[in-house]
Amino acid sequence: MRNLWIFISRYNAFFLFIIFFTIGLYLTVKNNSYQRSVTLNSTNEVVGTAYERLNVFKRYLNLGMVNDSLAAENAKLKSKLLSLTTVDTAKDVKVVDTLTNQDYTYLAAKVIKNSITLRNNIMTINKGSVDGIKAGMAVIAPQKGVVGFIRDVSEHLATIQSLLHKDTKISVTLKKNNALGSLVWGDGNFDVKKAFIKEVPNHIKMYVGDTVVTSGFASFPKGILVGRISKPNVATNDNFLSGELNLFTDFSTLQYVYVVKYKKAEEQKALEGIAKPNE
């Protein structure tokens, strides 16, 4: 306290100047309309600028929530768009593949962990069993392209066996002629932007730029874009052809994905389980 009084007494002239200057400024603004209007306008401008910057900061903090909301809304819109081909319009998030009579719905999920540099890459998303996620469900990218399959599921999280995994194999076709093939990754070249289509009948001719899509024979709906052929017609020793393709999915930038829920998955699995191999 003693030091405070010493400080005040030493600089008392400065403090008196501040006090009298403030009083004078207040009286000038209060008793003169022009100075009052100028002061109010300046104050409003400063306060407005401060609020604007504060709102920008708040919007930045809320970007994660906004992105989650937009991803969920996009999933609903994607389902509605595809459902235009069906007669049943009562369910707004129902997709019917009219060729195979399969029903699909989409669930948006946020990627919270992703690897792309390993031989067997796994992703983690923020949806789990409470959201209806089950092992084996297909996963696609928000814009276009396949991502992989659901692997393991907990209550609130799930892992995805990425397409960038040696054990991932997806049934695909050439869009122009529906020729069947199998999509795999790697084969000695672990480029995150490339994959291979294999087991294409050798009488089928592939060309650079041909579009590869999902066949609809697995958990993926038919016609999901996969990639474009970059190196076609590579002969193999089993009377089939293979080709290299550039993937549409950019795994290095994935932040959101869509989990594809196939309505008849359990029914199909149970039915196909009745038949025994080699019968």
N, C-alpha and C positions, 0 to 999 in steps of 0.2 A: 504493500500500500504506500509506503514511504517513497519508493522508487517511482510509483505512478504520479504522486504529487510533485516530485522533483521534475519529472518529464513534462507535466502540464505547465508548471511555473516557468520552465525554460522556454517552452514554445507557446506561451499564452497569447502572444501577439498574433500568431498564425491562426490559432483557434478562434480568437475574437474576430479576425477577418472573415473566417468561414461562416461564423454565426451571423455577423452583420450583412455579409454578402447574400446569404440565403434569405434573410428577412427582407432585404431590399428587393431581391428577385421576386419573392412572393408578393410583395406589395405592388410591384410594377405590373406583374401579370394580372393580379386581382383587379386593379383599378384602371387598366387600359385594355379596351376591347381588342385592339389589333394584336398587341403582344399576347393576350390570352388565346386568341384564335390560332396564332402561329405556334404557340406552345402546345395546344391541344392537338393540332394536326401533326406536329413532330412526334408527340408522345404516342399518338395512335399508330403512326407509321412504324415507330420502333417496336411497340407492342405487337403490332400485326406481323412484322418480320420475325419476331421471336416466336410467336405462335406457329407461323408457317414452318419454321425450321424444326420446332418441336414436333409438329405433325408429320413432317418428313421422317424424323427419327422414329416416331411411333409406328409409321407405316413400314419402315425397314424392319423393326422388331416383329411385326406381324406378318412378314412375308411367308414364313413357314406355314402359318395357319391358312393364309390365303391360297398358297400353292396346294395344300391338302384339299381345300374346298374345291378348287378348280379341277383337280384331278378326279375327285369323286363326281363332279358334275359332268366332266368329259366322258366318264365311264357310262353314265346314264344316257347322255346324248348319243354315244356310239351305239349303244343297244337300241335306242329308239330309231336311229337311222337305218340300221340293218333290219329292224322289225317291220319296215315298210313293205317287205316282200311277203309278209304273212297275213292271213285272214284274221287271226286272233290279235286284236288291238287292245284287249282289256288290260293286259299287263304291260306297263310302260317300259320295263327293262327286260323284256323277253325277246330273244333272237331265235328265229326258226330257220334252219338250213333246209330249204325246200327240196333239195336233192336227196338228203338222207333222213329228213324229218327229225333232226337233232335240235334240242333247245339249249341255248347258251345264255348266260348272263355274265357281266363283267364287274369286277371289284377292283377299284383303284387302291394301290398300296405304295408306300414310300420305301425306297431303298435306303437302308441304314448301314449296310456294309456290302462292299463289292470287291471282288478280286478279278484281275484280267491277265496277270502275268504268270499264273501257275499252269501246270498241265491239266489239273482238275480244278476248275474255278467254281466257287460257291458264292451265292449272294444271300443276304438276309433282308427280309421286309418286315414292316411293322403291323402285319395282320396275322392272326392265328386261328385256332379252332373256334374261338368265340365268334369269329366273323364268317364261319362256314368253310374255312380253308381246309383242304384235305390233301394228303400225299397223292401225287400223280396228276394234279391239275396243271393245265397248260398255262404259260405266262407269255404275254406279248408286250411289245413296246408301245408307248402312247401314240406315236405317229405311224410307224409301220415297221414290221420285222418281228421275228420270233426271239424269245429270250431264253426259254427252257421249261423245266417242269418243277413243280413243288416237290421237295425231297422230304424234309422233316418238319413237323409242326408241333409247336407248343401252344399254350393258351392264347398268348398275345403276339407271338412271332412265328415266322416260318423261314426255312431256307429254300433256295432255288438251286437246283442242279443246272447251271448255266449251259447254254449251247457250247460254250468254250470249256467243254469237259469231254474226256476221252470216251466216256460211256453214254453220252447223249446221242440219240439217233432219232430222227424225225422223218415221218413219211411225207414226201413232197411230190409235186408234179411240175412238168413244164407247162406253163400257162397256155401256150399256143396249141398244144395237142393232147394234154392230159396224160402224157407219158409218165409213168411212175418211176420214182427213185427214192433213195435214202439220203438224208442230209446228215453229214458228220463234220466234225472239226478236227484239225490237226493233221494227221497223216504225214507227220514229219515236218510240217510247216505250221508253226503256231502263231499265225498272224491273226490278231483280234478282229480284223476287217474282212477276213476271207474264210470260206468253208468249202466243202466238197459235196457234190451230188454224185452218188454211186448207184450201182445196180440198175442203170438205165439200159433197156434192151438195145442190143447192138444195131438193130435196123433203124433206130431213131437217130436223126441227125440234130445235133445241137449247134447253135450259132452264137457268136459273141453278141451279147445284149439280150439274149432270151431271158424272160422273166421266170423265176422259180417261185411257186406258191405252195402252201400246205395242201395236202390231198383231202383232208377231212376224214381220214380213216382212223385217226387217233383222237386225242383230247382237243386238238386244235380244230376250230371251224374251218371249213373249206375256203380256200382263196386268200388266206393271210399272206401278205407279201413277205418273201424271204430274202431274195437277192437277184442279181443279174449275172449271167454266165460271162466269165472273162477268158477262160481257156477251155474250149469244148472238145469233146470226142477223144478223150484219152483212153486207149484200149487197155483192157485188163486181161488176165489169164483165164477168166471164167465166162467168156462170151458176153460180157457186159461192157458198157462204157461208163466213164466217169468224167466229171468236169469240175473246174474250179469256178467259184462264183464270189462276187463282192457282196457282202452282207448289207442289208438296209439298216440293221440295228447297229448303233454306235454304242458299244458296251462301256466305253470310257467316259461317257457323259450321262449315263442313265441315272435319273433321280426318282422317277416314278415308273411303275409298271401296271399292267392290268392282268389280274388273275382271272382265267376263263373257267367258269363253273358250267360243267356239262350236266344237264338235268338227269340224263339217263345213264350216267356213268356206272352207278352201282348195279342197275338192272343189266346193263350190257356185260359187266364184269362177271356177275353171277351166272348169266346165260352161257357165256363163253367158257366159264369154268366147268360146265357140265361135260363139254367135249374133251376127250382125252387125246393127247398127241399121238400121231401115227395110227389113228383108227381108220 
